[in-house]
Amino acid sequence: MVLGASPNPVRFSHKAVKSLLRHDQDVVAVGFKEGLIVEEEILVGKPHIKNVHTVSIYIGSSRQEDYYDYIISLKPKRVIFNPGTVNPEFMARLHKEGIEPIAECMLVLLNEEEY
């Protein structure tokens, strides 16, 4: 799941969704505005999503608190904090919940085949 997905093609969250699709990864785009990224619909709000392996965050730490419980409820294996989104408070909480917090760039992980 990409949280903070944007229909704006210059945003990194937009590029992230496109890159996941190019790498044949299942992706759910969740953002603040409806739209499309390639053929992927951007969902708004806090949609119920099953079998989430990874949440890749593209929203700043000041907006993340509203999503703490939501992200934890999805029970992902890991949460990737992309550059500009690192949040030590949330990362500590995720760790306590048994969810791996990672401070990395998802695009780099994909390109280096470490995703």
N, C-alpha and C positions, 0 to 999 in steps of 0.2 A: 504494500500500500504506500502510495506517495501522499503525504499529508501536506497541504499547502499548494496543491497542483493548480496551475494557472493556465488559462487559454492563451496567454501572451507568449508568443514563440521566443522572445528574448529572455524569459525567466528560466532559471536553472531547473525549477520544478517541472516546467514544460519539457525541457531537454531530457530530464531524468525519465519521464514517462516514455518519451520516444525511444530512448536508449534501452529501457527495459523491454519494450516491444521488439526492437531490433535484435535483442539477445534472446528472443523467444521466452521471456519470463512472463508469468501471469502478473497482471498489474491492475490495481484499483486506484483510480485517481480521486482524491477527496480534496476539495478546495472551498473557497469562499464565494466563487462565481461559477454559475453553470457554463458549460461550453464543451468543446471537443478538443482532444489532442489525438491527432490522426483519427482513428475510429473509436477511441476510448472516451466515453462520456465522463465528465467531471461531476461527481456527486457532491452535494453540499450538505452541511450539517454533520451529524454523527451517525452515518448509516451502519446498520448491523451487517457485519462482514464475517463470514466463517473462514476458518483455516488460514489465518493470517500468519505467515512466517516472519516477515520483516516489515517494519514501519520505517519509512525514510522521511525524516522531518525536514520541511522547508518553510517553517514559520519561526519567527524569532522567539526567544525565551519569554518575552513579555506577554505573548499571546498563548503560550503553551499550557499554562495552568488550567485553563478551561478544558483541556484535552487529557489531563493526567489520568483521570478515572476511565475515560473512554478508551484510551490506548491500552491501559492495563486490562480492561475488560475483554479486549480482543485476544489476549494471551499470546502475543507474538513471541518468537524465540529471541528476537533482537530488535533494537531500535537504533537506527543510524541517525546521528546528529551531524548534519552536513555543516560546512563552514558557515559561521554566523548564527548557528542555532544551538550551540553547546550550552547546556543548562545543568550545572553540577547538582542542584537540588533535585531535579527530576531524574537525573542519571542515578543518584544514590537511591532514590525510591524504587526505580526500576530494578536495580541490583537486589534490593531487599525482597522484591517480588519474584526473583528468579529469572528476570528478563535481562539479557545482555545489552548494556548500552555501549555504543561504538561511536567515537568521535572521528569520523572519516568522511571523505567525499564519495558518495555513492557512484558518481560517474567514473571516478578513478578506479574504484573497486571493480566495476563492470569492465572497464577497458583493460585492466590488468588481470582479468579473469579470477579475481579473488572474492567475487560477490557470492 
